[in-house]
Amino acid sequence: MASIKPSVPKGTRDFSPAEMAKRNFIFDTIKGVFRKYGYQQIETPSMENLSTFTGKYGDEGDKLIFKILNSGDFLAKADEQALATRNSNQATASISEKALRYDLTVPFARYVVQHQNEITFPFKRFQVQPVWRADRPQKGRYREFYQCDADVVGSASLLNEAEFIMIYDEALSLLGLKDFSIKINNRKILSGIAQVIDKNDSIIDMTVAIDKLDKIGFDGVVKELLERGFTQADIDHIKPIILLEGTNDDKLASLRQALQGSEIGLQGCDEIQTVFDYVAACKPLTAKLELDITLARGLNYYTGAIFEVKTNEVAMGSIGGGGRYDDLTGMFGLKGLTGAGISFGADRIYDVLEELNLFPQSAEQSTQVLICCFDEQGEKYGLPLLQNLRSQNINAELYPAGAKIKKQMEYANNKQIPYTVLIGSDEMQSGLLTFKNMESGEQEKLSADDILGRLKKAK
């Protein structure tokens, strides 16, 4: 039998111990901040009923859902007519009742509706789990990747939006970022802009064009708007809005002036002001908080605030985003439950921290000290010390007797273990063990208690 070359499916990855340590540093930091703000963790199954996902992401999204074949003889219940006429949608529905999770949002909505009688509202939840998309793999785009979401449902208070800004600020600061922007917009402001030029039906066309301002410049936006049926008069009317400058207060003042004829537009301005007032009452931000009316992500989804987070230290797309939605659970029959949510782009954050060399050394090492023995007597002597270290929450290993000391030292170096303890006959006789700093090479003779004290101090 020919041997099979080991491989993983395209668009998936293995993570080494060193990579997992760094990934856990990111996830643990973010989870710690979520918990601090009252968010509780849930998990949903890797697979859901296909019907849970179908129609929730649009036609293009539906094509990217990984379907799971029914167990056993999946062709037994197949729609033969659909197979014969090559109607793939109908055929798939008859042989596949389940699908891999496409995102965390729709399963969350399903969870809220299914457990509504057990949940305390407002319900603040976070979720860190992998999702799967049948996308074409390319640099930075995978078929399996993790999402890191926090949502609150059952509360219309804008305090939630302000807290999301604080969460982003605190988590990214703890991860070591020093220069990043949290951009905020409001769907109601965009609706107001469309309203004042009498283009309510073309809000998507307008915002898709405005959203490209950074990439194609104002002239490019004008060209695209004209191609999409806007007049020069429309463009002249919204030009000052698109090119808003100054502080957040300046921008809001200009917007109020430009949106005087739009009740919904002015409501959007009031909501942004309220969020700014909440944030100002809290501790100062590391982040630059910026009102950006060109921000138009998820317009078929968000109904109020829209967020996007970008680092200014390296060239990278957004590292987080989210917004307010008014009817998340409506798709499952529970109407009128408003919510808001944000997501951290963990993979992009990993790349940013790697490029800026911001991972702490502690994130790259799992073992703090290695006990090295010259022989079996040393091994027996070292076991009580090993267990004592572990009982004091020191990550410790004992290298099994029989290997040369050189090999044991190589093991410590390869695993980036910062300290070693050497136990030979002299050490056992005197009770003073050789304690070595692997980075400096410095060695000294210490008692077991002194070694414990040093390691606790070094943690």
GIKA-V656956 format. One record per residue. N is the residue number from 1. SS is DSSP state (~ for helix, > for strand, _ for the rest). PHI is phi as a letter, one per 40 degrees, with the letter a starting at -180 (999 if undefined). PSI is psi in degrees with one decimal (999 if undefined). Layout:
BEGIN
((N	SS	PHI	PSI) (N	SS	PHI	PSI))
END
This chain:
BEGIN
((1	_	999	130.8) (2	_	c	141.3) (3	_	c	145.5) (4	_	c	128.5) (5	_	c	123.1) (6	_	c	135.8) (7	_	a	165.8) (8	_	b	156.0) (9	_	d	147.5) (10	_	d	138.5) (11	_	g	6.6) (12	_	b	164.9) (13	_	a	150.3) (14	_	c	151.8) (15	_	b	125.0) (16	_	c	167.0) (17	~	d	-40.4) (18	~	c	-41.3) (19	~	c	-39.2) (20	~	c	-37.9) (21	~	c	-41.5) (22	~	c	-41.6) (23	~	c	-41.9) (24	~	c	-32.4) (25	~	d	-43.9) (26	~	c	-52.1) (27	~	c	-43.0) (28	~	c	-38.1) (29	~	c	-48.0) (30	~	c	-43.5) (31	~	d	-40.3) (32	~	d	-39.9) (33	~	c	-43.0) (34	~	d	-48.0) (35	~	c	-38.0) (36	~	d	-32.2) (37	_	c	12.0) (38	_	g	11.2) (39	_	c	139.3) (40	>	b	145.0) (41	>	c	137.0) (42	_	b	165.0) (43	_	b	145.5) (44	_	b	161.2) (45	_	c	153.6) (46	_	c	-31.5) (47	>	b	148.2) (48	>	b	168.5) (49	>	c	136.8) (50	~	d	-35.6) (51	~	c	-25.5) (52	~	c	-36.2) (53	~	c	-33.3) (54	_	d	129.4) (55	_	g	0.4) (56	_	c	-15.5) (57	_	b	10.6) (58	~	g	171.6) (59	~	c	-41.6) (60	~	c	-41.9) (61	~	c	-40.3) (62	~	d	-35.6) (63	~	c	-21.4) (64	_	c	4.1) (65	_	c	128.4) (66	_	c	112.6) (67	>	c	150.6) (68	>	b	126.1) (69	_	c	143.0) (70	_	d	150.6) (71	_	c	156.1) (72	_	g	-143.0) (73	_	c	85.5) (74	_	c	-19.2) (75	_	c	-11.8) (76	_	c	-36.2) (77	_	b	15.8) (78	_	c	145.3) (79	_	c	99.5) (80	~	c	-35.7) (81	~	c	-40.9) (82	~	c	-38.5) (83	~	c	-42.7) (84	~	c	-36.5) (85	_	c	5.7) (86	_	f	35.8) (87	_	c	92.9) (88	~	c	-36.9) (89	~	c	-48.4) (90	~	c	-41.2) (91	~	c	-44.0) (92	~	c	-43.6) (93	~	c	-29.1) (94	~	c	-18.0) (95	~	b	-2.6) (96	_	a	111.0) (97	_	b	-9.6) (98	>	b	162.8) (99	>	a	153.6) (100	>	c	149.3) (101	_	c	124.5) (102	_	c	-34.6) (103	_	a	-177.3) (104	_	c	-11.9) (105	~	c	-49.2) (106	~	c	-44.2) (107	~	d	-34.5) (108	~	c	-44.3) (109	~	c	-43.5) (110	~	c	-42.7) (111	~	c	-45.7) (112	~	c	-44.1) (113	~	c	-43.3) (114	~	c	-31.8) (115	_	b	20.6) (116	_	d	-28.2) (117	_	c	-12.1) (118	_	b	-12.4) (119	_	c	141.9) (120	_	c	120.4) (121	_	c	146.6) (122	_	c	140.9) (123	>	b	115.8) (124	>	b	111.3) (125	>	b	150.5) (126	>	b	157.9) (127	>	a	129.0) (128	>	b	100.6) (129	>	a	160.2) (130	>	c	151.7) (131	>	b	162.7) (132	>	b	135.3) (133	_	b	132.0) (134	_	c	55.7) (135	_	c	165.2) (136	_	c	118.0) (137	_	c	139.7) (138	>	a	177.7) (139	_	d	122.8) (140	_	g	-0.9) (141	>	b	119.9) (142	_	b	161.2) (143	_	c	-20.5) (144	>	b	123.2) (145	>	a	163.1) (146	>	c	142.1) (147	>	b	152.8) (148	>	b	90.4) (149	>	b	149.7) (150	>	b	133.5) (151	>	b	152.7) (152	>	b	127.4) (153	>	b	149.0) (154	_	g	17.1) (155	_	a	125.8) (156	_	c	-1.0) (157	_	c	136.7) (158	_	c	-4.7) (159	~	c	-32.2) (160	~	c	-44.2) (161	~	c	-42.3) (162	~	c	-39.6) (163	~	c	-33.8) (164	~	c	-39.5) (165	~	c	-43.2) (166	~	c	-37.9) (167	~	c	-48.8) (168	~	d	-47.4) (169	~	c	-47.0) (170	~	c	-46.1) (171	~	c	-46.3) (172	~	c	-32.5) (173	~	c	-42.4) (174	~	c	-30.0) (175	_	c	-8.6) (176	_	h	-0.9) (177	_	c	139.2) (178	_	b	-17.8) (179	_	b	95.9) (180	>	a	155.8) (181	>	b	135.1) (182	>	b	110.2) (183	>	c	141.6) (184	>	b	141.0) (185	>	a	179.9) (186	>	b	129.9) (187	~	d	-32.5) (188	~	c	-32.2) (189	~	c	-43.0) (190	~	c	-40.5) (191	~	c	-38.2) (192	~	c	-40.4) (193	~	c	-44.3) (194	~	c	-35.1) (195	~	c	-41.6) (196	~	c	-18.5) (197	_	b	15.1) (198	_	f	46.4) (199	_	b	44.0) (200	~	d	-36.2) (201	~	c	-12.4) (202	~	b	23.4) (203	~	c	-38.8) (204	~	c	-47.1) (205	~	d	-43.9) (206	~	c	-48.0) (207	~	c	-33.5) (208	~	c	-40.1) (209	~	c	-47.1) (210	~	c	-35.5) (211	_	c	-20.2) (212	_	c	8.2) (213	~	d	-44.1) (214	~	c	-36.0) (215	~	c	-41.6) (216	~	b	-1.2) (217	~	g	170.5) (218	~	c	-40.3) (219	~	c	-38.8) (220	~	c	-39.8) (221	~	c	-43.7) (222	~	d	-47.3) (223	~	d	-44.8) (224	~	c	-39.9) (225	~	c	-42.6) (226	~	c	-39.4) (227	~	c	-26.6) (228	_	c	11.6) (229	_	g	9.3) (230	_	c	149.6) (231	_	c	166.6) (232	~	c	-33.9) (233	~	c	-40.7) (234	~	d	-46.5) (235	~	c	-42.3) (236	~	c	-35.7) (237	~	c	-40.6) (238	~	c	-3.1) (239	~	d	-48.9) (240	~	c	-27.1) (241	~	c	-45.4) (242	~	c	-38.5) (243	_	c	32.2) (244	_	d	136.7) (245	_	b	172.3) (246	_	g	-167.0) (247	_	c	172.1) (248	~	d	-37.9) (249	~	c	-41.5) (250	~	c	-45.1) (251	~	c	-42.5) (252	~	c	-39.7) (253	~	c	-43.9) (254	~	c	-40.5) (255	~	c	-43.4) (256	~	d	-39.3) (257	~	c	-45.9) (258	~	c	-25.8) (259	_	b	22.5) (260	_	d	-33.4) (261	_	c	5.6) (262	_	b	111.5) (263	~	c	-43.6) (264	~	c	-36.0) (265	~	c	-43.3) (266	~	c	-33.0) (267	~	c	-39.5) (268	~	c	-40.9) (269	~	c	-42.6) (270	~	c	-41.5) (271	~	c	-43.4) (272	~	c	-43.2) (273	~	c	-41.6) (274	~	c	-42.9) (275	~	c	-45.1) (276	~	d	-40.6) (277	~	c	-42.4) (278	~	d	-47.6) (279	~	c	-39.9) (280	~	c	-27.6) (281	_	c	-11.7) (282	_	c	-174.3) (283	_	c	155.6) (284	_	c	148.4) (285	_	c	148.3) (286	_	c	-37.9) (287	_	c	156.2) (288	>	c	120.1) (289	>	c	121.1) (290	>	b	124.7) (291	>	c	121.5) (292	_	b	101.0) (293	_	c	-5.3) (294	_	c	-8.4) (295	_	c	119.3) (296	_	a	31.1) (297	_	c	147.7) (298	_	f	40.4) (299	_	c	-26.8) (300	_	c	8.0) (301	_	b	-49.5) (302	_	c	144.9) (303	_	b	-11.2) (304	_	b	-118.5) (305	>	c	146.4) (306	>	b	132.8) (307	>	b	150.0) (308	>	a	139.7) (309	>	b	132.2) (310	>	b	142.4) (311	>	c	142.8) (312	_	b	4.1) (313	_	c	-26.2) (314	_	b	158.6) (315	_	c	111.5) (316	_	a	148.5) (317	_	c	-165.5) (318	_	c	145.7) (319	_	b	10.6) (320	>	a	159.5) (321	>	a	168.4) (322	>	i	-159.5) (323	>	i	-174.2) (324	>	c	133.7) (325	>	b	142.1) (326	_	c	-13.2) (327	_	a	50.1) (328	~	d	-43.3) (329	~	c	-4.8) (330	~	d	-30.6) (331	~	c	-18.4) (332	~	b	19.3) (333	_	g	-0.6) (334	_	b	98.5) (335	_	c	156.5) (336	_	g	22.1) (337	_	b	102.0) (338	_	c	154.4) (339	>	a	172.2) (340	>	a	150.3) (341	>	a	159.1) (342	>	b	162.9) (343	>	b	143.5) (344	>	b	132.4) (345	_	c	85.0) (346	~	d	-40.8) (347	~	c	-40.9) (348	~	c	-38.3) (349	~	c	-40.3) (350	~	d	-48.1) (351	~	c	-38.5) (352	~	c	-48.1) (353	~	c	-36.1) (354	~	c	-46.5) (355	~	c	-36.1) (356	_	c	1.8) (357	_	f	47.4) (358	_	b	-5.8) (359	_	c	127.7) (360	_	c	154.3) (361	~	d	-34.1) (362	~	c	-23.6) (363	~	c	-16.1) (364	~	b	-8.5) (365	_	b	140.6) (366	_	b	-30.7) (367	_	b	133.4) (368	_	c	-32.4) (369	>	a	140.5) (370	>	b	126.7) (371	>	c	121.7) (372	>	b	132.6) (373	>	b	143.0) (374	_	c	-28.4) (375	_	a	-176.1) (376	~	c	-31.2) (377	~	c	-43.2) (378	~	c	-38.0) (379	~	c	-46.5) (380	~	c	-39.6) (381	~	c	-36.5) (382	~	c	-21.8) (383	~	c	-46.8) (384	~	c	-38.2) (385	~	c	-43.8) (386	~	d	-49.6) (387	~	c	-34.4) (388	~	c	-42.7) (389	~	c	-46.4) (390	~	c	-36.0) (391	~	c	-20.9) (392	_	c	17.9) (393	_	g	30.5) (394	_	c	124.6) (395	_	c	112.1) (396	>	b	149.3) (397	>	b	155.1) (398	>	b	124.2) (399	_	c	124.6) (400	_	d	140.2) (401	_	c	151.9) (402	_	h	-19.4) (403	_	c	151.4) (404	_	c	150.2) (405	~	d	-36.6) (406	~	d	-43.1) (407	~	c	-38.0) (408	~	c	-39.0) (409	~	c	-38.2) (410	~	c	-39.7) (411	~	d	-46.3) (412	~	c	-42.6) (413	~	c	-45.1) (414	~	c	-31.5) (415	_	c	5.5) (416	_	f	41.7) (417	_	c	121.0) (418	_	c	-24.7) (419	>	b	148.5) (420	>	b	153.4) (421	>	b	122.7) (422	>	b	130.6) (423	>	b	109.7) (424	_	b	-170.4) (425	~	c	-39.8) (426	~	c	-43.8) (427	~	c	-43.3) (428	~	c	-34.9) (429	~	c	-43.6) (430	~	c	-21.8) (431	_	g	1.4) (432	_	b	118.2) (433	>	c	150.7) (434	>	c	115.8) (435	>	b	120.5) (436	>	b	130.7) (437	>	c	112.4) (438	_	c	-21.9) (439	_	c	-46.4) (440	_	c	-19.5) (441	_	g	-1.2) (442	_	c	134.7) (443	>	b	144.6) (444	>	a	158.2) (445	>	c	122.7) (446	>	b	155.3) (447	_	c	163.3) (448	~	d	-40.3) (449	~	c	-40.2) (450	~	c	-38.7) (451	~	c	-44.1) (452	~	d	-43.9) (453	~	c	-44.7) (454	~	c	-45.0) (455	~	c	-37.0) (456	~	c	-38.9) (457	~	c	-34.9) (458	~	c	-11.4) (459	_	c	999))
END
